[in-house]
Structures are given as structure tokens and as C-alpha cells.
Amino acid sequence: MEFNIKIKAVVLAALCVIIMSFFSACDALDVVGKDSIRSFGDLLQALPAEDAGDTWSLTAPDEAAGFFWNGETAFIEVNALPFIDAGLDSSRLPSFADDKLVFRVNFPGTGQGKSEPLEDYRQIVKTGRSSMNYHAAMDHFGVMLGGGNMFEWSKNLVVNTIDGDVQEKDMVFVLNPEPLIGAGVDPARVEGWVYTQVPVEQNGKMIDVYKFLKPFNLA
């Protein structure tokens, strides 16, 4: 009996080691999660976060868009007037409110509310990893906000680490144009946004899709 108990103890100990090694390996392999925290910290050095009440915010230099976050949510607010001037019928968009377009994603929260800017982003990575993205074509990390809308920032504020070119798009607001065009927007008439094709990966293949982009060079 004592011999069997010892064998069971050894087996259980071995299983614990295997399980701990598995999770440690998964954590080590999550380069996107870890390095996006480092790069988001670099972004906050270049453009310090502002206190926006329940959230932190990064306001675009032209003040036409902003990224907001705490440990439980992330969203962008975009001035809708350029889209209204380009034909948008705002009544056809559920994301429209108070002359703004709002795109949001929520994460499982700790219930502790807002902490510090980088710590709140770290919490987002911890609980909402599936919403984190690395866009290799632009060497950007990003938060996916649903519906093809994103907030992105460069992995390196100085150089594109993929091709070695100077990085000129340090922070980018990305909108899916399809709902906007469906609500009457003429993409050629939208002031302050670039309507262009962007290479993205879908089902393991790179394809070009149209996006509205608002990029900024912060370095």
C-alpha cells in the first residue's frame, strides 16, 4: 500500500511539472502579448496618456480621433463630421452618437476599475489576448475593436523592423469603410482620412482590403 502511494505521489508530481512547463512555454511563446506591452509603453512615452475619467485616452494630434481604455474596455471615438460632410446618413449607423463614431470592445474585468495607463493595457492583454493583433505588413501592434475597426501603433517608433525603412506611421486609427459607404459616405470626399488598400491576412492568405486610415508620426 505504501509503495502504491509513493508511485501515485511521483506521478502527480510529474503531471504538475508537465502542466507548469506547458503554461510557461505558452507564456514564453506569446511574443505579441509581451512585446505589445513594451511597445505600448514606448507609445505612452511619445504621447502621454490623458485622464479621461473612467478611462485613459490618447488623443490624435489633429484631435479628430482618440483611443480610450482601462482594464475592462477599449474603444475609439472618431469625429463624424468629415463623414457626414461626405454623405453619411448617421441614422443608419448604430455606432453613431453625439457627432462621433464609437467602436468598442469589452474584456473580462477585475472589478477594480482604472489603474495606471500601462498597467491597464497589461490587464487588457491578460484577459483579452484574442483582441490583440500584430499587423506584419505595417509592423504594428493593435487592438481589434470589432467589425474590422482597430487602433494600431508601431512596434518600433523609429524603424520598421520588417523592412528596415523609417517608420512614419507610429499611431493609426483604422476604420472599416463598408458600413460607412453603405450609409452613404463617398470615400473620395472624406477629409482627413486616407482611403486605401491595406494587406491583411485572412484564412492564411494575404489579401488587400480597403480601409480608412488616420496615421500619425510621433517620433
trRosetta pair geometry for C-beta under 8 A, 3 or more apart (Angstrom, degrees):
i j d omega theta_ij theta_ji phi_ij phi_ji
1 4 5.8 -55 -153 33 32 110
1 5 6.6 32 151 -20 65 104
2 5 5.7 -53 -152 34 34 114
2 6 6.5 35 151 -20 65 103
3 6 5.8 -55 -154 34 32 111
3 7 6.6 32 150 -20 65 104
4 7 5.6 -52 -149 34 35 112
4 8 6.4 35 153 -18 66 104
5 8 5.7 -54 -150 37 32 111
5 9 6.3 35 151 -22 65 106
6 9 5.6 -53 -149 34 33 114
6 10 6.4 33 153 -19 65 103
7 10 5.8 -54 -151 35 32 110
7 11 6.3 31 152 -19 66 106
8 11 5.7 -54 -146 37 32 112
8 12 6.2 32 155 -18 66 106
9 12 5.8 -54 -147 38 29 110
9 13 6.3 31 154 -20 63 107
10 13 5.7 -56 -149 36 30 112
10 14 6.4 31 153 -20 64 106
11 14 5.7 -55 -150 35 30 112
11 15 6.4 31 152 -20 65 105
12 15 5.6 -53 -148 35 33 112
12 16 6.5 37 153 -22 65 102
13 16 5.6 -51 -152 32 32 114
13 17 6.6 33 151 -19 64 103
14 17 5.7 -53 -152 34 34 112
14 18 6.4 33 151 -19 66 105
15 18 5.6 -54 -148 36 34 112
15 19 6.2 32 155 -18 67 106
16 19 5.9 -56 -146 38 29 109
16 20 6.2 25 158 -15 65 109
17 20 5.9 -58 -145 41 28 108
17 21 6.1 28 156 -21 64 110
18 21 5.7 -57 -146 37 27 111
18 22 6.3 33 153 -26 63 104
19 22 5.6 -51 -151 29 31 114
19 23 6.7 20 157 -9 64 104
20 23 6.1 -58 -148 41 32 103
20 24 6.1 32 154 -19 66 110
21 24 5.6 -57 -145 40 30 113
21 25 6.2 33 155 -22 66 106
22 25 5.9 -57 -151 34 27 110
22 26 6.5 26 152 -18 63 105
23 26 5.5 -49 -145 35 36 113
23 27 6.3 39 154 -20 65 104
24 27 5.7 -54 -149 36 31 112
24 28 6.3 30 153 -19 65 106
25 28 5.7 -55 -147 37 32 110
25 29 6.2 28 155 -18 66 108
26 29 5.8 -59 -147 38 29 109
26 30 6.7 37 153 -33 63 102
27 30 5.9 -50 -154 19 32 114
30 33 4.0 -5 154 28 114 119
30 34 5.9 117 103 -17 82 92
30 129 7.2 -55 -148 -146 134 137
31 34 6.0 -64 -145 45 30 103
31 35 5.5 10 168 -4 71 118
32 35 6.5 -60 -127 47 19 96
32 36 5.8 24 168 -26 60 115
32 132 5.9 147 137 127 112 118
32 133 7.6 -60 -172 -175 138 11
32 134 4.7 -120 -118 -33 114 119
32 141 7.0 150 -163 -120 82 102
33 36 6.2 -60 -145 31 18 110
33 37 7.1 20 156 -20 56 103
33 125 4.8 126 -156 -176 89 116
33 129 5.6 -27 -91 -127 123 107
33 132 6.1 108 -94 81 67 165
34 37 6.1 -59 -165 26 32 110
34 38 7.0 26 147 -13 65 104
35 38 5.3 -48 -152 36 45 115
35 39 6.1 39 152 -15 73 106
35 141 7.4 -168 106 -70 85 135
35 155 6.9 12 144 -146 118 101
36 39 5.7 -55 -141 43 34 107
36 40 6.0 39 156 -24 67 105
36 125 6.5 165 79 -100 117 129
36 132 5.9 -167 33 -163 171 126
36 134 7.4 -128 -69 -77 111 90
36 141 4.0 154 -119 -153 99 153
37 40 5.8 -52 -143 35 28 111
37 41 6.6 34 153 -21 60 103
37 118 7.2 87 -169 -172 86 95
37 121 6.5 155 -122 114 74 108
37 122 5.5 52 -126 -96 127 81
37 125 6.0 -70 -64 -14 103 161
38 41 5.8 -57 -160 32 30 114
38 42 6.8 31 146 -19 64 102
39 42 5.3 -45 -153 31 42 116
39 43 6.6 47 147 -22 66 98
39 141 5.6 138 75 10 140 136
39 153 6.5 166 138 105 107 108
39 154 7.2 -134 -172 103 125 48
39 155 5.2 -82 -103 -143 152 42
39 156 7.3 -84 -119 -62 111 39
40 43 5.3 -45 -151 32 38 116
40 44 6.5 39 150 -19 65 102
40 118 6.7 148 109 -125 104 80
40 121 5.1 -146 133 149 157 162
40 141 7.2 -86 -54 88 87 141
40 153 6.7 111 -101 62 62 145
41 44 5.6 -52 -149 35 34 111
41 45 6.7 40 149 -23 63 100
41 118 5.3 37 -94 -118 87 133
42 45 5.6 -50 -155 29 36 114
42 46 6.7 27 151 -12 66 104
42 156 7.8 -29 118 -129 168 39
42 157 5.7 -151 148 -23 122 117
43 46 5.8 -61 -153 40 34 106
43 47 6.3 -31 168 41 71 96
43 58 7.4 -14 146 -113 114 156
43 153 4.7 -15 -86 -175 144 156
43 154 7.9 146 -81 46 101 68
43 157 7.3 163 -85 -75 58 115
43 170 7.2 157 -115 163 88 99
43 171 6.7 110 -145 -81 118 106
43 218 7.5 79 -142 63 68 160
44 47 6.9 -78 -126 72 27 59
44 48 6.1 53 -179 -119 70 43
44 49 5.7 -22 -134 -27 105 94
44 58 7.9 -109 -99 -86 67 119
44 117 5.7 141 -124 119 144 139
44 118 6.2 -109 11 -66 162 96
45 48 7.6 17 -129 -74 16 70
46 157 5.9 164 -52 -126 149 155
46 170 6.8 -76 111 163 163 148
46 218 4.3 89 152 137 132 126
46 219 6.5 -58 -123 -80 139 57
47 58 5.6 74 119 -149 122 105
47 171 7.0 -16 12 -41 153 154
47 218 5.6 -78 -39 -139 109 144
49 56 4.2 -6 -179 -178 131 121
49 57 6.7 129 -163 58 76 35
49 58 6.2 -61 -108 -68 66 77
49 117 3.9 168 11 -104 160 146
50 56 6.9 138 67 -167 43 66
50 57 4.9 -34 63 66 96 91
50 58 7.4 150 14 -87 88 30
50 59 6.4 9 10 -11 139 107
51 56 6.8 -45 -105 -112 39 65
51 57 7.9 -7 93 21 5 89
52 55 4.8 -22 75 77 111 81
52 56 6.2 120 18 -149 97 13
52 57 4.0 74 -37 -19 137 117
52 68 5.9 -84 73 -126 158 108
54 70 6.4 -78 148 -31 71 147
54 113 7.2 -97 -152 -158 80 100
54 114 6.2 179 -175 -35 44 124
55 68 4.4 56 127 179 149 98
55 69 5.8 135 -162 63 108 17
55 70 4.8 -116 -113 -35 68 96
55 73 7.2 -74 -95 78 122 102
55 114 6.6 -164 -100 -92 27 125
56 68 7.0 164 81 -151 43 56
56 69 5.8 -25 57 65 90 72
56 70 6.7 130 5 -80 79 65
56 114 7.1 142 -33 -148 82 120
56 117 4.6 127 -132 -107 170 87
56 120 6.4 158 7 53 123 148
57 66 5.1 2 -170 176 113 123
57 67 6.7 152 -154 80 59 48
57 68 4.8 -19 -97 -97 85 76
57 69 8.0 148 -86 18 42 62
58 66 6.5 165 81 -158 47 71
58 67 4.6 0 52 54 99 100
58 171 7.2 -129 142 -149 136 148
59 63 5.9 6 170 -112 115 63
59 65 7.9 156 -157 92 53 44
59 66 4.7 -25 -105 -103 62 104
60 63 6.2 -152 75 -54 81 14
60 64 5.7 -50 76 49 138 67
60 65 4.5 55 -14 59 136 80
60 66 6.4 -120 -5 -73 79 52
60 171 7.5 -169 -111 114 75 126
60 173 6.8 -51 -74 -22 131 129
60 214 6.5 -18 -126 136 152 127
60 216 6.2 178 -150 -42 84 144
61 216 5.5 145 10 -138 113 139
61 218 8.0 -178 -45 -95 123 82
62 65 7.9 37 70 18 91 79
62 192 6.7 -170 126 -149 158 122
62 214 7.9 -114 44 -173 126 120
62 216 7.9 -157 -3 -90 92 119
63 79 7.9 58 123 -36 67 134
64 78 7.0 19 146 -157 76 67
64 79 4.5 -86 -156 24 69 124
64 82 7.4 26 -160 -11 133 129
64 192 5.7 -126 -160 158 179 150
64 214 6.9 -136 88 -150 116 154
65 76 6.2 1 -175 -178 103 108
65 77 6.8 171 -152 89 55 53
65 78 4.7 -4 -108 -109 96 71
65 79 6.7 -105 -62 5 59 79
65 173 4.6 -33 139 -58 161 167
65 214 5.7 126 9 81 147 155
66 76 6.7 166 85 -152 44 64
66 77 5.2 -1 54 53 93 94
67 74 7.3 -5 -176 -171 90 93
67 75 7.8 173 -153 92 52 35
67 76 5.4 -31 -99 -98 62 82
67 143 7.9 121 -155 43 124 130
67 151 4.6 96 -108 -140 127 156
67 173 7.5 -157 -58 -93 96 95
68 73 7.9 -2 114 112 93 97
68 74 7.0 165 90 -153 55 48
68 75 5.3 -13 61 63 100 79
68 76 7.2 161 16 -95 79 29
68 77 6.7 38 -9 -7 121 102
69 73 6.8 -162 -138 97 53 56
69 74 4.2 1 -104 -107 99 83
69 75 7.6 163 -75 19 61 53
69 120 6.0 151 127 126 97 120
69 121 6.4 57 120 -83 148 76
69 124 6.5 -39 -170 -53 127 147
69 143 7.7 -178 -87 -54 133 174
70 73 6.1 29 46 45 84 77
70 113 6.7 -42 169 177 146 50
70 114 4.4 -84 -131 -94 124 79
70 115 7.6 126 -164 14 86 67
70 120 4.9 -86 -161 -155 43 139
71 107 7.5 -105 152 77 51 124
71 109 6.2 105 109 -137 91 83
71 110 6.0 -24 127 16 141 107
71 112 6.9 10 55 67 150 93
71 113 7.5 95 36 128 109 16
71 114 7.1 170 2 -110 90 35
71 115 6.1 52 -38 4 124 107
71 119 7.6 -32 -78 124 111 77
71 120 4.5 -112 -57 -140 71 75
71 123 3.6 -4 -139 89 100 150
71 124 6.5 -145 -143 -49 44 70
71 127 7.8 71 172 25 83 131
72 106 6.5 -2 156 -159 77 80
72 107 5.6 -150 -154 63 39 83
72 108 7.7 -93 -131 115 80 18
72 109 3.3 2 -106 -92 118 116
72 110 7.4 -130 -68 20 100 64
72 113 7.8 -51 1 -115 125 29
72 123 7.8 -31 -50 123 51 127
73 104 6.3 -9 -173 -168 109 107
73 105 7.1 167 -153 89 63 47
73 106 4.9 -26 -102 -110 87 67
73 107 6.6 -163 -75 17 35 81
73 109 8.0 -19 -30 -74 74 117
74 104 7.2 162 88 -150 42 61
74 105 5.7 -5 60 58 87 89
74 107 7.5 42 -2 -17 92 112
74 124 6.2 52 -40 -126 125 146
74 128 7.9 -165 6 89 118 162
74 131 7.6 159 45 132 130 143
74 143 5.1 -63 125 160 155 155
74 145 6.8 -117 106 -98 94 94
74 151 7.4 -122 161 29 117 133
75 102 5.9 16 170 -173 129 87
75 103 6.1 171 -154 86 81 44
75 104 3.6 -22 -94 -99 119 79
75 105 7.1 168 -78 18 69 55
75 145 6.5 105 -123 -139 52 127
76 102 7.3 180 87 -143 50 47
76 103 5.4 3 50 53 91 93
76 145 6.3 -89 8 -61 98 169
76 149 7.0 -137 40 158 125 117
76 151 5.4 160 -64 -64 120 112
76 173 5.9 139 -158 -137 151 107
77 100 4.8 -12 -168 -176 95 135
77 101 7.3 149 -158 74 46 49
77 102 5.4 -10 -103 -99 73 81
78 100 6.3 136 64 -164 43 74
78 101 4.3 -19 60 57 105 100
78 102 7.7 -168 21 -70 74 38
78 103 7.9 22 -3 3 112 99
78 173 6.7 144 -93 166 112 146
78 175 7.0 5 -53 -71 170 132
78 214 8.0 160 -127 1 112 149
79 82 6.7 73 105 2 97 93
79 99 7.0 -6 -152 142 64 93
79 100 6.5 -47 -100 -108 32 72
80 83 5.2 -65 -167 48 64 111
80 84 5.6 69 135 -28 88 102
80 88 6.7 -113 178 86 100 158
80 90 6.5 66 158 -102 149 120
80 96 6.1 64 -101 -131 160 97
80 99 5.3 -154 44 -179 105 50
80 100 5.6 -170 -18 -112 101 14
80 101 5.0 123 -83 -31 97 85
81 84 5.3 -52 -139 37 36 113
81 85 6.1 38 160 -19 68 104
81 99 6.3 14 -52 -171 86 108
82 85 5.7 -52 -146 38 30 112
82 86 6.4 21 153 -12 62 111
82 190 5.2 76 146 -162 106 73
82 191 4.7 -131 -135 56 112 78
82 192 5.3 -112 -89 38 160 113
82 193 6.6 144 119 -4 147 108
83 86 5.5 -60 -146 44 34 108
83 87 8.0 -71 170 56 57 55
83 88 4.1 43 139 -30 90 142
83 101 7.1 44 22 -38 153 132
83 180 5.9 -88 -148 -154 130 121
83 185 5.3 -42 -160 -106 88 126
83 190 6.0 7 -91 -118 60 109
84 87 7.9 -172 -174 47 26 15
84 88 4.8 -73 -89 56 43 106
84 90 6.4 -15 -95 -46 103 109
84 99 7.8 -54 -21 -139 144 79
85 189 7.1 -139 118 142 82 108
85 190 8.0 128 74 -117 92 49
85 191 6.9 -10 80 11 138 110
86 185 5.0 41 107 -151 110 78
86 186 5.1 -135 178 52 90 75
86 187 7.4 69 168 -90 144 16
86 189 3.9 158 -126 93 92 101
86 190 4.5 -39 -42 -74 162 66
86 191 7.6 -174 -52 -3 111 70
87 184 4.3 -137 142 146 93 91
87 185 5.3 158 70 -111 94 29
87 186 5.0 82 8 -6 138 87
87 189 6.9 85 -9 65 101 139
88 93 7.3 -21 -173 -10 111 135
88 180 6.4 -48 -102 -159 109 82
88 183 5.5 29 -148 114 73 109
88 184 5.5 147 -118 74 23 100
88 185 4.9 13 -72 -71 81 91
89 92 4.8 55 95 3 101 114
89 93 7.9 147 93 -9 60 90
89 183 5.2 -138 54 176 78 83
89 184 4.5 89 -6 2 91 142
90 93 5.9 -68 -156 39 48 105
90 96 4.3 178 -166 174 96 167
90 183 7.5 70 -89 165 22 136
91 96 7.9 -80 -65 62 20 144
92 182 7.4 -141 140 117 132 84
92 183 4.0 176 86 -125 121 99
92 184 7.2 119 36 -6 143 102
93 96 4.4 87 88 -19 106 108
93 101 7.1 -38 142 -118 146 96
93 179 6.4 104 -114 150 99 113
93 180 7.5 20 -88 -96 138 58
93 183 5.2 -18 -49 -85 100 165
95 101 5.3 38 124 -160 109 75
95 102 5.6 -160 -175 59 81 58
95 103 5.9 5 -147 -74 137 70
95 179 7.8 78 16 119 126 149
96 100 7.3 155 -152 81 53 41
96 101 6.0 -32 -94 -97 63 64
96 102 7.9 148 -102 15 15 80
97 100 5.9 -28 73 63 66 88
97 102 5.9 -22 35 5 109 125
101 175 7.5 36 116 -119 149 134
103 145 4.3 87 133 131 105 133
103 146 6.5 -162 -175 61 97 88
103 147 6.7 -120 -140 53 120 120
103 149 4.1 -48 171 103 167 155
103 175 7.7 173 -19 -115 150 81
104 145 6.4 -18 -79 -164 4 103
104 146 7.6 -6 76 27 38 124
105 128 7.1 124 132 -164 118 144
105 131 5.4 153 139 -134 158 150
105 143 7.1 -156 42 162 132 102
105 144 6.9 70 -46 100 157 60
105 145 5.0 -140 -21 -134 104 52
105 146 5.6 154 -79 -20 97 103
106 109 8.0 -54 -180 -39 92 102
107 123 7.7 145 104 130 143 86
107 124 5.7 175 -15 -131 166 67
107 127 4.7 111 166 103 114 110
107 128 3.7 -80 -111 -52 122 124
107 131 7.2 -111 -82 19 105 142
108 127 4.6 -131 62 -176 89 126
108 128 7.4 173 23 -61 72 79
109 112 7.8 -160 166 26 95 62
109 127 7.4 152 -80 107 26 170
110 123 6.7 -80 -16 -152 122 135
110 127 8.0 -149 -45 -43 81 149
112 115 6.7 31 117 -63 117 101
114 120 6.3 -21 -146 -85 63 139
115 119 4.5 -77 107 96 129 124
115 120 5.2 170 47 -61 91 84
115 123 7.2 114 19 -18 134 137
116 119 4.3 70 58 19 90 114
116 120 6.6 -166 75 -14 38 87
117 120 6.1 -62 -151 33 21 107
117 121 6.8 15 155 -13 60 105
118 121 5.6 -53 -151 37 38 110
118 122 6.3 44 148 -24 67 103
119 122 5.3 -48 -147 33 36 117
119 123 6.5 40 150 -22 64 100
120 123 5.5 -47 -150 31 36 114
120 124 6.8 43 148 -22 62 99
121 124 5.4 -47 -153 30 39 116
121 125 6.7 41 149 -19 66 99
122 125 5.7 -51 -153 33 34 112
122 126 6.5 36 148 -22 64 106
123 126 5.4 -53 -148 34 35 115
123 127 6.3 0 165 8 69 109
124 127 6.7 -75 -140 51 24 85
124 128 5.1 -41 -174 43 67 117
124 131 7.6 -76 172 73 99 120
124 132 7.8 127 128 -65 96 102
124 143 7.3 -22 154 -113 143 126
125 128 7.1 -61 -92 61 12 72
125 129 6.0 48 -176 -92 55 73
125 132 5.9 41 -119 -61 76 146
126 129 7.3 -26 -165 -50 7 93
128 131 4.5 -19 158 27 105 118
128 132 7.1 123 112 -29 78 86
129 132 5.5 -49 -159 19 47 116
131 143 5.9 23 140 -160 102 72
131 144 4.9 -139 -160 54 68 86
131 145 7.8 70 -165 -73 117 35
132 141 7.1 -22 -171 -171 92 98
132 142 7.5 146 -161 80 49 46
132 143 6.6 -32 -102 -102 53 59
132 144 7.6 -123 -52 6 7 90
133 141 7.0 144 83 -165 54 51
133 142 4.5 -25 66 66 103 93
133 143 7.4 173 19 -88 92 12
133 144 5.3 85 -25 -41 127 103
133 150 7.0 -59 46 -133 142 135
133 152 7.9 -61 81 -100 108 95
134 140 7.3 166 -156 89 49 47
134 141 5.7 -29 -101 -103 68 63
134 142 7.6 163 -89 19 23 80
134 155 7.7 40 -141 -74 100 119
135 138 5.0 7 114 42 113 98
135 139 7.6 -49 90 13 72 11
135 140 4.4 -3 54 61 108 96
135 141 7.7 -176 16 -88 79 13
135 142 5.9 35 -14 -2 112 126
135 152 6.2 -25 18 -128 137 140
135 200 7.3 -48 -135 -112 100 79
136 139 6.8 22 -158 -78 37 49
136 162 6.3 115 -178 -92 77 145
136 201 7.8 47 27 -28 109 122
137 198 7.0 142 95 178 144 79
137 199 4.2 167 -108 75 158 107
137 200 7.2 -95 9 -77 139 41
137 206 7.5 128 -69 -143 122 121
138 152 7.0 48 94 153 138 150
138 154 7.7 -104 143 -104 89 76
138 160 7.7 -101 -179 -126 40 116
138 169 6.3 -54 -170 79 117 136
138 172 7.5 -34 155 9 156 156
138 198 7.5 -23 -40 -156 123 110
139 154 6.2 29 107 -150 91 80
139 155 5.0 -92 164 20 86 115
139 156 7.1 -34 148 28 127 87
139 160 4.6 156 18 -151 151 78
139 161 5.5 150 -147 37 136 76
139 162 4.8 -149 -71 -5 111 107
139 163 7.9 -128 -36 13 130 81
139 167 6.9 -98 82 -106 128 116
140 152 4.1 29 164 179 139 119
140 153 6.3 147 -153 72 90 22
140 154 5.7 -60 -101 -97 73 42
140 155 6.6 -143 -103 -27 20 78
140 169 7.4 -51 -73 109 123 109
140 172 6.7 -45 -124 31 156 123
141 152 6.8 163 86 -151 38 71
141 153 6.0 -18 62 62 85 77
141 154 8.0 56 19 146 75 7
141 155 6.0 108 -22 -81 91 73
142 150 4.7 20 171 178 135 122
142 151 6.1 167 -154 85 83 44
142 152 3.7 -35 -90 -96 111 77
142 153 7.2 152 -86 15 61 58
142 174 7.5 -6 -144 19 145 135
143 150 6.6 159 77 -156 48 73
143 151 5.1 3 49 54 97 95
144 149 7.9 116 -165 80 55 51
144 150 5.5 -35 -107 -101 51 95
145 149 4.6 -54 71 97 109 96
145 150 6.0 177 9 -95 91 34
145 151 6.8 69 -34 -8 122 86
146 149 6.5 -4 72 44 53 96
147 176 5.5 -127 140 22 82 146
147 179 7.0 -10 -180 -15 129 138
148 174 8.0 -106 151 134 67 102
148 175 7.9 60 112 171 89 34
148 176 3.2 83 90 -78 119 126
148 178 7.5 61 53 22 154 110
148 209 7.9 -110 -150 137 130 145
148 211 7.6 -148 160 -107 107 96
149 174 6.4 163 -157 98 46 73
149 175 5.4 3 -116 -122 93 51
149 176 5.5 -87 -56 -3 71 91
150 174 4.1 2 57 60 90 122
151 172 7.6 161 -161 86 44 55
151 173 6.2 -18 -111 -110 71 61
151 174 7.2 -165 -79 23 24 86
152 171 7.4 160 92 -156 58 40
152 172 4.5 -10 65 61 103 100
152 174 6.0 46 -3 -17 111 123
153 170 6.4 4 -156 160 77 59
153 171 5.1 -8 -107 -102 84 67
153 172 7.4 -179 -79 20 38 71
154 157 5.7 131 78 -92 123 43
154 160 7.6 -93 -150 -94 117 64
154 167 4.9 98 -152 178 156 141
154 169 6.5 138 -64 93 110 63
154 170 4.8 -71 8 -129 120 49
154 171 7.5 -81 -5 -51 83 44
155 161 5.8 -70 91 14 129 124
156 159 5.3 -21 110 59 133 65
156 160 7.3 180 60 -94 106 17
156 161 5.3 106 4 -41 132 104
156 167 6.0 166 91 -18 78 154
157 167 6.3 -159 177 85 21 134
157 170 5.2 33 -135 -124 80 119
157 218 6.4 -68 -150 75 118 97
157 219 4.3 145 151 -70 101 119
158 166 7.3 -69 167 -144 55 67
158 167 6.0 88 99 33 17 109
158 219 5.6 171 -86 -160 59 164
159 164 6.4 -20 -178 -154 117 39
159 165 7.1 157 -158 84 71 31
159 166 6.4 -63 -108 -115 61 35
159 167 5.5 152 -151 -15 3 99
160 163 5.2 3 106 47 123 83
160 164 6.7 -33 75 26 82 12
160 165 4.8 10 33 59 122 80
160 166 7.4 33 -3 86 90 13
160 167 4.9 143 -52 -79 67 84
161 164 7.8 38 -140 -73 23 45
167 170 6.4 91 134 -77 108 71
167 217 8.0 156 122 -126 66 89
167 219 7.2 75 82 9 97 141
168 215 7.6 64 121 143 77 132
168 217 4.9 -40 -165 -89 62 121
169 172 5.3 18 174 -58 109 117
169 215 4.1 -52 -131 -156 97 134
169 216 7.5 85 -147 49 52 31
169 217 6.9 -54 -78 -75 26 72
170 215 7.9 117 35 -176 49 87
170 216 6.2 -59 58 97 88 70
170 217 5.6 100 1 -135 104 37
170 218 4.2 -108 82 22 153 96
170 219 5.9 154 -71 -18 142 89
171 215 7.1 147 82 -155 48 55
171 216 4.8 -15 63 57 96 102
171 218 6.0 55 -4 -27 110 125
172 213 5.8 -27 -164 -159 112 96
172 214 6.7 150 -157 74 57 50
172 215 4.5 -16 -101 -99 92 77
172 216 7.4 -174 -76 18 49 67
173 213 7.3 142 77 -159 57 44
173 214 4.2 -1 52 53 105 106
173 215 8.0 -151 27 -68 61 38
174 198 7.8 -38 -137 4 122 171
174 211 5.4 -22 -160 -179 91 135
174 212 7.3 142 -160 78 41 60
174 213 6.0 -7 -105 -104 69 70
175 180 6.9 43 146 -23 126 139
175 193 7.5 -28 32 -150 124 143
175 211 6.6 139 67 -172 48 78
175 212 4.0 -14 60 60 105 110
175 213 7.9 -156 25 -66 74 31
176 179 6.3 59 101 12 104 95
176 180 7.7 158 100 -1 60 98
176 211 6.9 -52 -99 -121 37 75
176 212 7.9 -27 49 20 8 91
177 180 5.3 -74 -157 50 51 112
177 181 5.4 47 151 -24 88 109
177 185 7.4 -124 -164 87 85 132
177 187 5.9 18 -157 -94 139 126
177 195 6.5 70 -90 -134 150 102
177 210 5.4 -52 34 121 134 107
177 211 6.5 177 -18 -138 99 24
177 212 5.2 123 -75 -29 94 94
178 181 5.9 -55 -140 38 27 107
178 182 6.1 29 158 -19 62 110
179 182 5.4 -57 -145 41 31 116
179 183 6.3 23 156 -14 66 109
180 183 5.8 -62 -149 41 30 104
180 185 4.2 -10 152 18 91 146
180 187 7.8 97 103 -82 116 85
180 212 7.2 10 35 -22 157 141
181 184 7.8 -168 -172 49 29 13
181 185 5.2 -82 -88 65 42 90
181 186 8.0 81 -126 -93 78 22
181 187 6.3 -26 -87 -42 107 101
185 189 7.8 -154 -175 61 69 98
185 190 6.5 24 -175 -65 115 115
186 189 4.4 48 87 13 107 115
186 190 7.6 -176 87 -32 58 77
187 190 5.9 -38 -153 3 43 116
187 195 4.1 110 170 -120 116 163
187 210 7.7 -30 -129 170 168 134
187 212 7.3 -142 -137 -82 102 98
188 195 7.1 -95 -76 44 42 147
190 193 4.8 -28 127 51 120 114
190 195 6.6 106 46 -43 121 116
190 212 6.8 -41 104 -128 161 125
192 214 6.7 13 146 -115 84 110
193 212 4.6 0 170 -171 134 102
193 213 6.6 141 -168 64 77 37
193 214 5.4 -57 -110 -69 75 88
194 212 7.1 141 71 -160 46 50
194 213 4.5 -28 63 64 101 95
194 214 7.3 162 14 -80 82 38
194 215 7.1 -15 17 7 132 98
195 210 6.6 12 -179 -171 82 106
195 211 7.7 -168 -142 92 49 36
195 212 5.7 -23 -94 -99 71 68
195 213 7.9 174 -80 19 24 76
196 210 7.0 -178 104 -139 18 68
196 211 6.8 -24 67 58 63 74
196 213 6.4 -36 38 13 104 121
197 208 4.1 26 173 174 123 111
197 209 6.5 149 -148 73 74 18
197 210 5.5 -49 -90 -84 63 57
197 211 7.7 103 -132 14 22 76
198 208 6.9 148 66 -150 24 66
198 209 6.2 -34 59 65 77 72
198 210 7.7 105 12 -134 79 15
198 211 4.9 -9 6 14 127 125
198 213 7.3 121 -61 -57 130 127
199 206 5.2 8 -174 -176 108 107
199 207 7.2 162 -145 84 62 23
199 208 5.6 -40 -87 -90 60 68
200 206 7.2 161 82 -146 23 63
200 207 6.5 -29 64 65 72 71
200 208 7.8 116 17 -117 73 23
200 209 5.5 -28 24 20 121 116
201 204 7.0 3 -176 -119 102 11
201 205 6.9 155 -150 76 65 27
201 206 5.7 -40 -92 -90 66 61
201 207 7.9 116 -120 18 21 72
202 205 6.2 -32 70 64 66 78
202 207 5.5 -34 30 24 113 119
